[in-house]
Amino acid sequence: MRTRPLALVPVLMLGACSMAPAYVRPAAPVPPSWPVGDAYLAQSEAALPVVSYTEIFRDPRLQKLIGQALANNRDLRVAAANVAAARAQVRVVRANQFPEIGVSGGVTYNDRSRAGSNGTGGAGSGNGAGGTGGFGNGWTYAVQGGVSSFELDLFGKLANATEAQRNTALSTEAAARTVRLGLVSDLALAWATYAADRDLLRIAEATAANAQRSVELTSARLKGGIAPRTDLRQAQQILETARGDLARQQTALAQDINAIRLLVGADFDQSLLPEGIREVNQGLAVLPAGTSSQVLLRRPDVIGAEYDLRAANADIGVARAQLFPSISLTGLLGLASDALSSLFTGGAFSATAGADASWSIFNAGGKAANVDVAKARHDAALATYEKAIQTAFSEVADALADQGTLASRLRSAESFTEAASDTATLTEARYEHGIDSYLDNLDAQRSLYSARQSEVAVRLAAAANRITLYRVLGGDQGSGTGRR
């Protein structure tokens, strides 16, 4: 009875045992809840919701810019290409688990008439065979197909290699999420920075205008003999300081626009830029942090580190499986015929099948060392994963500490600006009436200028804090590609 190679198919589909250790997610090396204390009093105790950037960045102009950036940014395109390559590589590695089936064919022409002409077919010519010796000329066709050296994955080497590559691809997807999260955050911060710089430009313009009036006033008083020359020079110092700041702020605004253009990945409508930092603060929602540090497990960098750990775990299985014999199968189906009409008849069919096994008896401990290498890399991946969680916890705790005190800092800055403004108005009036010296007026003007700048800085810090919380807590849950 002839053995057909098709009977090998069930064998090829045998499931493999795995030599990889069972994966257990490590416990998070951070406290189960966020820090508490005076700096964290502004904390919300609500559970962290699933959010989109549109829920945090509510200004339609910023949302439109973010949408353009997600479509055009080159870093995001690079990340998307890396994800596509990683997914394709999974298919490359996975293909090794399946048999490779090939077909080859050939044709041969047999010229038997020459054999008769050199004497081997002479007898045939006398009996009417025409010198062909009864064989005749003809073509021989052959087709052969089969399974070439398919390895039975009895110990899970190929399956674990596929699992390792799959987790590497998922880690790459998590890295792409990190790029996306960073892009949205960086663009929101650049947008807020532009608003703050625009306010600082207005402050410099107002201060320069006020200093110009002061110079004109002191110049007139100097000519009238009722003010010393030092008053004029001090007024000129304030004016030139404001003019220098004005030039720096003009440069800063141009650089802010360049930064936004780079993040968007294309030119954009500058009417989408904010007027000032106050409206930026009003357009940013507060992202509650929740009470559990387990929310850190949704951060894309933490997700990526865990997939790297899973890949390292599977690599141990690959290294262990290499300690065991490698068993390969070969199956062939052959067809041969002298005529096309009979090429696929039963008599033209032949089949062969074979198997071989190889096992390295001595390789100076190289394969065992590969297992040690895989274990060491697993330990390194574990430490990296734990460090990612610890870093995430530290970043969130720092942002929450900042958030807890920003409201009081802003109230203090507003009160200081109001007091400095009132003082500047009073001292200027007293100077004009000859009651106070110009030095008092000068100090009041400088204090007001500094107070206005400080208030803008605190408002920018408040905006940056909300953007930072969006980033460090994992940002968009709905836009992620990490899977469990």
C-alpha positions in Angstrom: 0.0 0.0 0.0 1.4 3.4 -1.0 1.8 6.0 1.7 0.5 9.4 0.7 2.3 12.5 1.8 -1.1 14.1 2.5 -1.2 11.9 5.6 1.5 14.1 7.0 -0.7 17.2 7.3 -2.2 16.3 10.7 1.3 15.8 12.0 2.3 19.2 10.8 -0.5 20.8 12.8 0.5 19.3 16.1 0.4 21.7 19.0 3.7 22.4 20.7 4.5 22.6 24.4 6.1 25.8 25.6 9.4 26.1 27.5 8.8 29.7 28.4 8.0 30.5 32.0 4.4 31.4 32.8 4.1 35.1 32.6 2.8 36.9 35.8 2.6 40.7 35.8 5.0 42.0 38.5 3.5 44.0 41.4 3.8 47.7 40.9 6.8 48.9 42.9 5.0 52.1 44.1 2.5 52.9 46.9 -1.1 52.0 46.1 -2.3 55.7 46.4 -0.9 59.1 45.7 0.9 61.2 48.4 -1.2 63.3 50.8 -0.5 66.5 52.6 -0.9 70.2 52.3 0.6 70.3 48.8 -2.0 67.8 47.6 -5.2 69.4 49.0 -6.5 70.3 45.6 -6.7 66.6 44.7 -9.9 65.1 43.5 -10.9 61.8 45.0 -12.9 60.8 41.9 -11.8 57.8 39.9 -9.9 58.7 36.8 -12.3 58.8 33.8 -11.6 57.7 30.3 -10.9 60.9 28.4 -10.0 62.3 25.0 -7.8 65.3 24.4 -10.9 67.1 23.3 -12.3 66.9 26.8 -9.1 68.4 28.3 -8.2 70.9 25.6 -11.6 72.5 25.1 -10.7 75.5 22.9 -11.9 74.7 19.3 -8.8 76.5 17.9 -6.4 74.3 19.8 -8.4 71.2 18.9 -8.2 72.2 15.2 -4.4 72.6 15.4 -4.1 69.2 17.2 -6.1 67.6 14.5 -3.8 69.0 11.8 -0.8 67.9 13.7 -2.1 64.3 14.1 -2.4 64.2 10.3 0.8 65.9 9.3 3.5 65.6 12.0 6.5 63.7 10.6 7.5 62.1 13.9 4.0 60.6 14.1 4.5 59.3 10.5 7.8 57.7 11.4 6.1 56.0 14.4 3.3 54.7 12.2 5.8 53.3 9.8 7.7 51.6 12.6 4.4 50.0 13.8 3.7 48.8 10.2 7.2 47.3 10.0 6.8 45.6 13.4 3.5 44.1 12.5 4.9 42.8 9.2 7.9 41.3 11.1 5.5 39.3 13.2 4.1 37.7 10.1 7.6 36.9 8.9 8.5 35.1 12.1 5.1 33.4 12.3 5.6 31.9 8.8 8.3 29.7 10.2 5.7 27.8 12.1 4.1 26.5 8.9 5.4 24.2 6.2 6.8 25.7 3.0 5.2 24.1 0.0 6.9 24.4 -3.4 6.4 23.2 -6.9 9.0 22.6 -9.6 8.7 21.4 -13.1 10.9 20.3 -16.0 10.8 19.1 -19.6 13.3 16.8 -21.4 13.5 16.0 -25.1 14.7 12.5 -26.0 16.2 12.1 -29.5 16.4 8.3 -30.0 16.8 8.5 -33.7 20.5 9.2 -33.2 20.9 6.0 -31.3 19.7 4.0 -34.5 22.0 5.8 -36.8 25.2 4.8 -35.0 24.4 1.1 -35.3 22.4 0.5 -32.2 19.1 0.5 -34.1 20.3 -1.1 -37.5 18.3 -4.2 -37.0 15.2 -2.1 -36.5 15.5 -0.5 -39.9 15.2 -3.8 -41.6 11.9 -4.6 -40.1 10.2 -1.3 -40.8 11.0 0.4 -37.5 12.7 3.3 -39.4 15.8 3.2 -37.2 14.0 4.2 -34.0 14.4 0.8 -32.5 10.8 0.9 -31.5 11.3 3.7 -29.0 10.8 6.9 -31.1 11.5 10.5 -30.3 9.5 12.4 -27.6 9.3 14.9 -24.7 9.3 13.9 -21.0 7.5 16.2 -18.6 8.0 16.2 -14.8 6.3 18.1 -12.0 7.3 17.8 -8.4 5.9 19.5 -5.3 6.1 19.1 -1.6 7.0 20.2 1.9 10.6 21.1 2.3 12.3 20.6 5.7 9.4 21.6 7.9 10.4 21.6 11.6 8.0 20.1 14.1 7.7 22.7 16.9 7.5 20.1 19.7 9.2 22.3 22.3 7.7 25.7 21.4 10.8 27.3 20.0 9.0 28.7 16.9 5.8 29.6 18.8 7.8 31.5 21.5 9.8 33.3 18.8 6.5 34.4 17.3 5.2 35.4 20.7 8.3 37.4 21.4 8.0 39.2 18.1 4.3 39.9 18.6 5.1 41.5 22.0 7.9 43.5 20.4 5.4 44.8 17.9 2.9 45.7 20.6 5.7 47.6 22.4 6.4 49.5 19.2 2.7 50.4 19.0 2.9 51.6 22.6 5.9 53.7 21.6 3.8 55.2 18.8 1.2 56.1 21.4 3.9 57.8 23.4 4.9 59.9 20.4 1.2 60.8 19.9 0.8 61.7 23.5 3.9 63.8 23.5 2.8 65.6 20.3 -0.5 66.6 21.7 1.0 67.8 24.9 3.9 69.7 23.3 1.5 71.4 20.9 -0.8 72.4 23.8 2.2 73.8 25.7 3.5 75.7 22.7 0.1 77.2 22.2 0.0 78.3 25.9 3.5 79.6 25.7 2.6 81.8 22.7 -0.3 83.2 24.7 2.0 84.0 27.7 4.5 85.6 25.4 1.8 87.7 23.8 0.8 89.0 27.2 4.4 89.7 28.1 4.7 91.7 24.8 1.7 93.8 25.8 3.2 94.4 29.2 6.5 95.5 27.6 4.6 97.8 25.2 2.6 99.3 28.1 5.7 99.7 30.2 7.7 101.3 27.3 4.8 103.7 26.7 4.6 104.7 30.3 8.4 105.0 30.5 8.4 107.3 27.5 5.9 109.6 29.2 8.0 109.5 32.3 11.1 110.5 30.3 9.2 113.4 28.7 8.0 114.5 32.1 11.4 114.4 33.8 13.0 116.1 30.8 10.5 119.0 31.2 11.1 119.2 34.9 14.9 119.2 34.3 14.5 122.1 31.9 12.4 123.9 34.5 15.1 123.4 37.0 12.9 121.4 39.4 14.4 117.9 38.8 17.9 116.7 38.8 19.6 115.1 35.8 19.6 111.7 37.7 15.8 111.6 37.4 16.0 111.8 33.6 18.7 109.1 33.4 16.7 106.8 35.7 13.6 107.3 33.6 15.6 106.5 30.5 16.9 103.3 32.1 13.3 102.1 32.6 12.5 103.0 29.0 15.4 101.2 27.5 14.8 98.1 29.7 11.2 98.0 28.4 12.4 98.5 24.8 14.9 95.6 25.2 12.2 93.3 26.6 9.9 94.4 23.8 12.4 93.2 21.2 13.0 89.9 23.0 9.2 89.3 23.2 8.8 89.9 19.5 11.6 87.3 18.9 9.9 84.9 21.3 6.5 85.2 19.5 8.2 84.5 16.2 9.9 81.4 17.7 6.7 80.2 19.2 5.0 80.3 15.8 7.9 78.4 14.3 7.6 75.7 17.1 3.9 75.4 16.5 4.4 75.1 12.7 7.0 72.3 13.3 4.6 70.4 15.6 1.7 70.8 13.2 3.9 69.6 10.3 2.6 72.3 8.0 1.7 76.0 7.8 -1.4 76.9 9.8 -3.9 79.7 10.1 -2.6 82.1 12.7 -6.1 83.2 13.6 -6.1 79.9 15.6 -3.5 81.4 18.0 -4.8 82.6 21.4 -5.0 86.2 22.5 -3.7 85.7 26.0 -2.9 83.3 28.8 -6.2 83.9 30.6 -8.3 82.4 27.9 -5.9 79.5 27.7 -6.5 78.8 31.4 -10.2 79.0 30.8 -10.1 76.4 28.0 -8.2 73.7 29.9 -10.2 71.3 32.0 -8.8 69.7 35.2 -7.9 66.0 34.8 -8.6 64.3 38.1 -5.9 61.9 39.2 -7.9 59.4 41.2 -6.8 57.6 44.3 -5.1 54.5 42.9 -1.7 54.5 41.3 -2.8 51.6 39.1 -3.9 54.2 36.6 -0.2 54.4 35.7 -0.5 51.0 34.0 -2.3 52.7 31.1 0.6 55.0 30.3 2.0 54.0 26.9 5.6 53.9 28.1 4.7 51.5 31.0 2.6 49.4 28.5 5.6 49.3 26.2 7.9 48.3 29.0 5.6 45.4 30.0 5.4 44.2 26.4 9.2 44.2 26.3 9.1 42.1 29.5 6.7 39.7 27.9 9.0 39.4 24.8 12.0 38.7 27.0 9.9 36.0 28.8 9.1 34.3 25.5 12.8 34.5 24.5 13.6 32.3 27.5 11.3 29.7 26.0 13.1 29.9 22.6 16.5 29.5 24.3 15.3 26.5 26.4 13.8 24.8 23.3 17.1 25.0 21.6 18.5 22.5 24.2 16.2 19.8 22.7 16.4 17.9 19.4 15.2 19.5 16.2 12.9 17.3 14.2 12.2 18.1 10.5 9.8 16.5 8.0 10.1 16.4 4.2 7.2 15.3 2.0 7.3 15.2 -1.8 4.7 14.6 -4.5 6.1 13.7 -8.0 4.5 13.4 -11.4 6.4 12.3 -14.6 5.1 11.4 -18.1 6.2 11.1 -21.7 3.1 12.9 -22.9 1.0 15.8 -21.6 -2.2 13.8 -22.0 -1.0 11.3 -19.4 0.8 13.7 -17.1 -1.8 13.5 -14.3 -2.8 9.8 -14.6 -2.5 7.4 -11.8 0.5 5.7 -13.3 2.5 8.9 -13.4 2.2 9.6 -9.7 4.9 8.9 -7.2 5.3 9.9 -3.5 8.1 10.1 -1.0 8.2 11.2 2.6 11.0 11.4 5.1 11.9 12.7 8.5 15.2 13.5 10.2 16.2 14.6 13.7 19.3 16.4 14.8 20.6 17.1 18.3 23.9 18.7 19.2 25.6 16.5 21.7 28.4 18.9 22.6 28.7 22.6 21.8 30.9 23.7 24.8 27.9 25.0 26.7 26.8 27.5 24.1 23.1 26.6 24.1 22.9 26.6 27.9 24.6 30.0 27.9 21.9 31.2 25.6 19.4 30.4 28.3 21.4 32.4 30.8 21.5 35.3 28.3 17.8 35.2 27.9 17.2 35.1 31.7 19.6 38.0 32.2 17.7 40.0 29.5 14.5 39.1 31.2 15.8 40.5 34.5 16.9 43.7 32.8 13.5 44.0 31.2 11.8 43.5 34.6 14.0 46.2 36.1 13.2 48.5 33.2 9.4 47.9 33.7 9.6 48.6 37.4 11.7 51.7 36.8 9.1 52.9 34.2 6.3 52.6 36.9 8.4 54.3 39.5 9.3 57.2 37.2 5.6 57.5 36.2 4.6 57.7 39.9 7.2 60.3 40.6 6.2 62.4 37.6 2.5 62.3 38.6 3.3 63.0 42.3 5.3 66.0 41.3 2.5 67.3 39.0 -0.1 66.8 41.8 2.1 68.7 44.3 2.3 71.5 41.8 -1.4 71.4 41.2 -2.2 71.5 44.9 -0.5 74.9 45.4 -1.1 76.7 42.1 -4.4 78.2 43.1 -3.0 79.9 46.1 0.1 81.0 44.1 -2.2 82.6 41.5 -4.3 84.4 44.1 -1.1 85.8 45.6 0.2 86.9 42.2 -3.1 88.7 41.4 -3.1 90.4 44.7 0.5 91.5 44.4 -0.2 92.9 40.9 -3.2 94.8 42.2 -1.2 96.3 45.1 1.8 97.2 42.8 -0.5 98.9 40.3 -2.1 101.0 43.0 1.3 101.9 44.5 2.6 102.9 41.1 -0.3 105.2 40.4 0.0 106.9 43.8 3.8 107.3 43.7 3.6 108.8 40.2 1.0 111.3 41.3 3.0 112.2 44.4 6.2 112.7 42.3 4.3 114.9 39.8 3.3 117.1 42.8 6.8 117.1 44.2 5.9 115.1 47.3 8.0 112.0 46.6 11.4 111.6 44.9 11.7 110.0 41.5 13.5 107.1 43.1 10.3 106.1 44.8 8.4 106.4 41.6 11.1 104.4 39.8 10.9 101.5 42.4 7.1 101.5 42.1 7.3 101.2 38.3 9.8 98.4 38.4 7.8 96.5 41.0 4.6 96.8 38.9 6.5 95.6 35.8 7.9 92.6 37.7 4.5 91.8 39.3 2.7 91.7 35.9 5.4 89.4 34.5 5.2 87.1 37.5 1.4 86.8 37.2 1.7 85.8 33.6 4.4 83.2 34.6 2.1 81.7 37.2 -0.8 81.5 34.8 1.4 79.8 32.3 2.6 77.4 35.1 -1.1 76.6 35.8 -1.7 75.8 32.1 1.5 73.8 31.9 0.5 71.8 35.0 -2.8 70.7 33.5 -1.0 69.7 30.2 1.6 67.8 32.2 -1.1 65.9 34.1 -2.6 64.9 30.8 0.7 63.6 29.7 1.9 61.8 32.8 -1.4 60.1 33.5 -1.5 58.6 30.1 -3.6 61.0 28.1 -6.1 59.7 25.6 -7.4 56.3 26.6 -9.6 56.1 23.5 -6.7 56.7 21.1 -4.4 54.0 22.5 -3.3 50.9 20.6 -1.9 49.0 23.6 -3.8 45.8 24.2 -3.9 43.4 27.1 
